[in-house]
């Protein structure tokens, strides 16, 4: 595993991330903006599942939120990988990164469960609560990565 991390950190892209005056800050900014957009869409959906804004029908909200989540995730994933690659050896040992990845996996599983229950005509409150907790954990751990 360590050899893979050293290889990744030595890649041309990782080297460019470290050497360029603007590339790392640009990628980092895009990652943060994507995380904000993703969390904003998730937050509104979760609050609706928890009973706030009951006058809003869930389906139109999801019709707006889900494409936003997927688009934001499509930006957050590659930018996160680039940020990781820039210091793969250090980040690979970071417990907050590991926690973030575990929480992301949990959020993904929760989203799959929510989709399955929704297909059965249910609006599970517990899924909204779990989603809020998991995504808040992702954000907090993501921020703490820089301080480890």
N, C-alpha and C positions, 0 to 999 in steps of 0.2 A: 504494500500500500504506500509506503514511504517513497519508493522509487517512482510510482505513478505521480505522486504529489510533486516530487522534484522535477519530473519530466514536464508536467503541466506548468509549473512555475517558470520553467526555462523555455517555454514555447514563445514563438515570435509575438503572438497576441498578448501574452502576459508581459513580455518585455516591453511592448508598445504601451501597455497600460501604465507601467512604472516609469517609462522614459518621457512620455508625452506630457507637456504642460497642461493640456486641456482634455485629453482623453479620459483619464480617471475621473476628474470632476464631472464631466459630461455624463459618463456612464452611471456614476453614483447618483447624480441628479435625476436621470431617467428612471433609475431603480426606485428611488424614493417617491417620485411622482406616480409611478405605476402602482406602488404599494398603497399610496394614498387613494388613488382611484379605485383600486380593488377593495380596500377596506371600506371606503365610503359606500360602495354599492352593496357590499355584504352587510354593513351596519344597518342601512335602511331596510333591507330585506329581513334581517334578524329582528329588528325592532317591530316590524309589522307582524312577524310570526309570534312575537311575545305579547301582542295585543295592542300595541300603540298604532294609531292611525287606522283603526278598523274600517273607517269610511273608504279607505283606499282598497280597491280590489287587489288581491294578491297577484293574479295573472298578468295584468298590465304592468305592475311593478317588476315582476320577474322578466317580462318581455324587454324591459329596459336594463335591468340590473345584470342579467346573465350575460348578454353580449359585452357589457362593460367589464365584468369580471374576467371573461375569457380574453378580451383584448388587453387588459391590464396585465394579466398573467403572462400573455405572450410577449410582453415587454419585460416584465420582472424576471422571468426565468433566464433569458440570455444575458441580461445585464447582471444578474446575480452570479451567473457562472463566470462572467468576465471579472467581476470584483473578486470572486474566490480565486481565480487563476492568478491574479496579480500577486498574491501571497499565499499560495496553496499550502505550503508546508506549515506556516503559522496558523492559517485558518483551519486546516485539517485537525489541529489539536485543540481548537477552541471549543469549550463545552457549550457556549451559547449558540454557536453555529449548529452543533449536534442537536441541541434542544430545539432550535428553530426548525430544523429539518424534520424532527419527530413530530412537532406540532403541525407543520405543513402536511405531513402524511395523515395525521389525525383529522385535519380540516378537510382533506380530500376524501377520506373515508366517510366523514360526516355528510359531505355534499352528496356522495353516492347514496347514502342511506336516505337523505332528504328527498332525492330524486325518485328513489324507489317508493317511498311512502306517498309522495305527491301523485305518482302514477296511480296509486290506489285510492286517490281522492282525499288524502289526509293532509292536514297542515300541522305538523308536529312542533309544538312549542319547545320541546326538549332539544330538538335539532337547532333551533334558533339560539337557545342558551349555550349549547355546546359550541356552536359556531363562533359566537361572540367571545367566549373564553379562549378558544383555540387561536383565533385571529389576533386577539389582543396579546396573547403569549408570543405569537410569531413576531408582531411588531416590537414588543419589548425585548425579546431575545435578539432580534435583528439590530436594534439600537445598541445593545450591550456588547455585541461582537467587537465593536471598536474600542471598548474599554477593558477588554481582557488582556 
